[in-house]
Amino acid sequence: MATEQEIQQIKELINGILEAEPSYYLVEVRIKPTNNIKVFLDGDNGLTIEKCVQINRKLYALIDEKGWYPGGEFSLEVSSPGVDEPLKVRRQFLKNANRKVEVIFLDGSRREGKLLSSTENDLLLEETTGKGKKAVTQQIVIPFQQIKTTTVQIQF
């Protein structure tokens, strides 16, 4: 099991790489017991595969240089979080404003609606209930401390 210290060291390297490119940001780092390091990044305007490859090469070289994994016994994956991954950092909420989201609360209840905005402490959700002439739209402020996950809902 990866220690919090290992994850923190990787985060510091990534943040150093991203200093030169402020439109990209770190979402999460996971390290599997097999020393498979998974780095999830996002960008205010998206994240291309080419950018992931570029950052992967820089980060791999830095980790290898540090000698944290003797004999190079580690693998590295750099990608954006999948569409099914919950939003984790504030910049993701800002980026996904005006998109439909599902909010799952700590008590297991759910709400769906349009993410209008977010602050440090809460998000503003526009929820429509009913259909046609009976549809009622309301805006709800939801404190982050009540939220288990918020996931963007893909619409076709």
C-alpha positions in Angstrom: 0.0 0.0 0.0 1.4 3.4 -1.0 2.1 5.7 1.9 0.7 9.2 2.0 4.4 10.4 1.9 4.9 8.6 -1.5 1.8 10.2 -2.9 2.8 13.6 -1.6 6.3 13.3 -3.2 4.7 12.5 -6.5 2.3 15.4 -6.2 5.2 17.8 -5.5 7.0 16.6 -8.7 3.8 17.1 -10.7 3.1 20.5 -9.3 6.6 21.5 -10.2 6.0 20.4 -13.8 2.7 22.1 -14.0 4.0 25.5 -12.7 5.0 26.3 -16.3 1.5 25.4 -17.6 -1.1 27.0 -15.2 -4.1 25.9 -17.3 -3.5 22.3 -16.2 -4.0 21.0 -12.7 -3.6 17.9 -10.6 -6.8 16.0 -9.7 -5.5 12.9 -8.0 -2.6 10.5 -7.6 -3.1 6.8 -6.8 -0.3 4.3 -6.3 -1.2 0.6 -6.5 0.8 -2.1 -4.5 2.6 -3.0 -7.8 4.1 0.5 -7.9 1.8 1.4 -10.7 1.5 5.2 -10.3 -1.7 6.7 -11.8 -1.8 10.5 -12.2 -5.1 12.2 -13.1 -4.8 15.7 -14.5 -7.3 18.0 -16.0 -7.2 21.3 -17.9 -9.4 24.4 -17.9 -9.8 23.8 -21.6 -9.4 20.0 -21.6 -6.3 17.8 -21.7 -5.0 16.3 -24.9 -3.3 12.9 -25.2 -0.2 14.6 -26.4 0.0 16.7 -23.3 -0.5 13.6 -21.1 2.4 11.9 -23.0 4.6 15.0 -22.5 3.9 15.2 -18.8 4.3 11.5 -18.4 7.8 11.6 -19.9 8.9 14.5 -17.7 7.5 12.9 -14.6 8.9 9.4 -15.3 12.4 10.9 -15.8 12.1 12.8 -12.4 10.9 9.7 -10.5 13.6 7.6 -12.0 16.2 10.2 -11.2 15.1 10.3 -7.6 15.7 6.5 -7.3 12.5 6.0 -5.2 11.9 2.6 -6.9 15.1 0.6 -7.0 15.8 -1.0 -10.4 13.1 1.2 -12.0 10.4 -1.1 -10.6 7.4 1.2 -11.3 5.0 2.1 -14.0 3.4 5.4 -14.7 0.1 6.4 -16.2 -0.9 10.0 -16.8 -4.4 10.7 -18.0 -7.5 12.8 -17.4 -10.1 11.4 -15.1 -12.7 9.3 -17.0 -16.2 10.7 -17.6 -17.5 8.4 -14.9 -15.1 9.8 -12.3 -16.6 12.1 -9.7 -15.5 15.8 -9.7 -12.8 16.2 -7.0 -11.2 19.6 -7.2 -12.8 23.1 -7.3 -11.5 23.8 -10.8 -13.4 20.8 -12.2 -16.6 22.3 -10.8 -15.9 25.6 -12.5 -15.0 23.9 -15.8 -18.2 21.9 -15.7 -20.6 24.8 -14.9 -23.9 24.6 -16.9 -23.6 20.8 -17.3 -26.0 18.3 -15.9 -24.6 16.6 -12.8 -25.7 14.0 -10.3 -25.1 14.8 -6.6 -25.0 11.9 -4.2 -25.3 12.9 -0.6 -23.7 11.4 2.5 -27.0 9.9 3.5 -27.3 8.1 0.1 -30.0 10.4 -1.4 -29.5 11.9 -4.9 -30.4 15.0 -6.9 -29.8 15.8 -10.5 -29.7 19.1 -12.2 -27.6 21.8 -13.9 -24.5 22.8 -12.1 -24.8 26.6 -12.2 -21.8 27.6 -10.1 -19.6 26.7 -7.1 -17.8 28.4 -4.3 -15.2 27.2 -1.8 -18.0 25.9 0.4 -20.9 24.9 -1.8 -22.4 24.4 -5.3 -25.5 25.9 -6.8 -27.7 23.3 -8.6 -30.7 24.1 -10.8 -33.2 21.3 -10.4 -36.3 20.8 -12.6 -39.1 18.5 -11.3 -42.2 17.5 -13.2 -42.8 17.8 -17.0 -44.4 20.2 -19.4 -46.6 22.9 -17.9 -46.2 21.3 -14.4 -42.4 21.6 -14.5 -41.0 23.5 -11.6 -37.4 24.7 -11.6 -35.6 25.7 -8.5 -32.1 26.6 -7.5 -30.6 24.8 -4.5 -27.4 25.6 -2.6 -25.7 22.4 -1.5 -22.8 22.6 1.0 -19.8 20.4 0.0 -19.8 18.9 3.5 -23.1 17.2 2.7 -21.9 15.7 -0.6 -20.4 12.3 -1.1 -19.9 12.6 -4.9 -20.8 14.8 -7.8 -20.6 13.3 -11.3 -21.2 14.9 -14.7 -24.1 13.2 -16.5 -23.3 12.7 -20.2 -26.3 13.5 -22.4 -26.8 12.1 -25.9 
